[in-house]
């Protein structure tokens, strides 16, 4: 029988996360911050969310709500993405190509420069409940620099985009319309995302293929409590809607 010292000296068996360990370095260069740049502002870059490169590396996918409704044209405010990591970052201008308000998705196009490493889109229709997933983004924004953070998650349910209400009085017109449409289901994840994760790619830990986009976080109380009181439930839009958005002429 082996003693404790001998057991501790034995090599550890490969962890289940080995695939993810290899995939993260491949995913990180494709994940960017989304925000605006204004030279006269301090800080000049305002972070609004996360995005990721797809296609030819010049297309960026993020949430529609991450894209500002209006830019200060008089002061030459620019929409764009922040690339790099830590304090070694750069702002790259981008233009809005298309918005999908129904699925809260946006397609940005980088203006010039070298393409970024692109993530492949997987077929979200093949995703199964209980499947292991991961997502990478910037939960704390740029507070401490642009630092990629990866979370593990399981696909706990394919659920309607409208949360069930205990009373019909709590259903507004928008919620009723969505319920009547039917068929639109999103990923419910048991991983914890934060407000800065909006637009983060949700991907297969082994292949890196994107199966969804973090859309919203079900938090207790106000958004400001997300760090101290996370619910552990997050939501993602299936990648099939990203493919449809990118296919628009």
Buried (B, 14 or more C-beta within 10 A) or exposed (E): EEEEEEEEEEEEEEEEBEBBEEBBEEBBBBBBBBBBBBEEEEEEBBBBBBBBBBBEBBBBBBBBBBBBEEBEEEEEBBBBBBBBBEEEBEBBBBEBBBBBEEBBBBBBBBEEEEEBEBBBBBEBEEBEEEBBBBBBBBBBBBEEBBBBBBBBBBBBBBBBBBEEEEEEEEBEEEBEEBBEEEEBEBBBBBBBBBBBBBBBBBBBBEEBBBBBBBBBBBBEEEEEEBEEEBBEBBBBBBBBBBBEBBEEE
